Amino acid sequence: MFGKRFAEAQPYDAPNHRGVVGLRLQGFEEGGPKNQWVGLSQFLPGGGAGPDSTPFEKVYVVLDGDMTVIVDGVESVLSKYDSCTIAPGEVREIVNRSNHTCTMLVVIPYPAGAMP
């Protein structure tokens, strides 16, 4: 088992994100996961990401608050414990349109050549 305390989570900057603080919970460390990394993103009101895409899939799980996910012009609002998978190459935008912080768990595979 590889355990890590929340107090040990390191912040990271994600490209094309705004109004967010990201913390890496697992990944990119000796003894950690070999296939994916896990982040905790805290989006302020008005915060978000995109529109953009990545060559790998992503999984979002909303832990608190609401997040609007926009794909192909279709908007879906994810609320507490709702989740979605964004396919490789799928253009998405996410926006926190509420007045509350949205906390989201993000699971992403390692980019090619970046595995520890």
Sequence and secondary structure as in RCSB ss.txt:
>XXXX:A:sequence
MFGKRFAEAQPYDAPNHRGVVGLRLQGFEEGGPKNQWVGLSQFLPGGGAGPDSTPFEKVYVVLDGDMTVIVDGVE
SVLSKYDSCTIAPGEVREIVNRSNHTCTMLVVIPYPAGAMP
>XXXX:A:secstr
     GGG EEE  TTEEEEEEEEEE SSTTS SSEEEEEEEEEEEEEEEEE  SS EEEEEEES EEEEETTEE
EEE TT EEEE TT  EEEE  SSS EEEEEEEE  TT   
